[in-house]
């Protein structure tokens, strides 16, 4: 019975991004969006992890993908995997 529970549990992936930099100026942010699309196809629960402290959490010129969570680096927990796209996440978090 425990095998069935494990098979039905979706893995949680966090992907870092920086909404303070325009999406189309940043290869790191474009990579984050690409990874969101990939992990959606793999049926993961996706959290985009904002590595900066700001009032901005998304870009006005790009639609937010459905079924993703936006979170601050300081509030993110319980991930199975964190992909630090730009290498800016501190290991302490």
C-alpha positions, -999 to +999 in steps of 0.1 A: +000+000+000+028+024+007+041+020-029+007+034-042+010+064-019+045+072-032+034+069-068+005+093-064+026+120-046+039+147-069+074+159-064+079+196-055+105+215-074+116+251-068+132+272-095+148+305-087+140+336-107+144+374-103+114+395-113+133+428-107+152+422-140+132+423-172+124+388-185+138+394-220+171+409-207+180+379-185+190+345-197+186+332-162+149+343-161+143+328-195+159+296-183+136+296-153+106+299-175+118+271-198+123+248-167+088+256-155+075+244-189+096+212-186+086+203-151+049+210-159+052+183-186+068+160-160+039+166-136+058+183-108+044+208-084+063+240-093+073+269-071+091+299-086+114+311-059+120+349-059+156+354-047+153+392-043+133+413-018+110+435-038+074+445-044+075+429-078+067+392-082+060+388-119+066+406-152+039+428-168+049+418-203+046+380-199+016+359-187+021+339-156+019+301-163-011+283-147-007+261-117+026+275-103+033+290-069+053+322-065+073+324-032+101+343-016+133+326-009+127+332+028+092+316+028+100+285+007+101+251+023+093+215+018+108+212-017+122+180-031+145+198-054+157+234-057+172+245-090+193+276-084+193+290-120+216+320-113+236+307-084+224+334-061+205+313-034+224+311-002+228+276+011+214+286+045+179+290+031 
